[in-house]
Amino acid sequence: MEVLYFAWVRERIGIPKETVVSDAVTVADLVEELKSREERYAAAFEDVSALRVALDQELSDFSAPLAGVREVAFFPPMTGG
């Protein structure tokens, strides 16, 4: 699946997107796998309450299943202005 990173998440990890092969069942499982990779991922996902996630371009939550998902995007909450 493609994993996309936006705003400060991208800045901490250092890349805008990557292809990830994972056995994760849920988004939360995927986050744990990513955090265990190396420090930059651990820093980016340190506080998931400060993050939002979209699965195949639809807002979702961290307990959502990943079965059949082709794209996961992580980004901070958006504000109007």
N, C-alpha and C positions, 0 to 999 in steps of 0.2 A: 504494500500500500504506500501511497505517497503521504508524507507527513510534512506539513507546511508550518512555518514559524513566522509570526508577525511582530512588529514593534520591538519592545525590549526583550521578548523571548528570542527573537532572531539575533539581536545584538549579543545576548549572553551565550547562545549556542554557536554563533558565528557563521551560520548558513541559513539561507531562506527556505530550503526544502531538501528532502532526501527520500529515497526509497528504503522502506524498512520491511524486513521479513520478521514476522513476530508470531508467537503462539498465544499472544494476549487474547483473553476472552472479552474484556471490557476496556474502556478508555483508561480507567484507573490502573489496570494491569499493564497497559502499554506505558503509561507514565512511570511506573515502577521499573520496568525494563529499561527505559531511557535513562532514568536517574542513575541506574547502576552502571551505565556505560562509562561515564567519566565525570569529572567535577563540573564541567560547563553545563551539562544536562542537569546535574543535581542542583546547581545554582538557579537555572531557569525554572525548574519545577519544585523549588523549595516550598512555595506557598501556593498550592493549586486553587485556593479560595480567591486568589487575585487573577485567575485565568478563566477564560471561556473556551469552549471547544465546539467545533462544527464538524459533522460527519457528512461527507458528500454535499457540502455547502448548506447544510441545515443545522441550526443551533441544536445542541444536545447537552447531555450532562456526562459526568465522569463515570457513572454507573452503566452507561449505554453499552450494549453489545457491539462488537466489531465485526461479526459475521457478515460477509458480503460487502463491507465498506471498502471503498477504493481510495478515499482521501480523508485525512484527519488534519484539521487546522487548529492550531493553538494561538490565542491572542488575548491581550488584556481587554477588559470591558471597554466598550466605546461610550463616549459621551457626546451629547449634542452641543451645538454651539452656533 
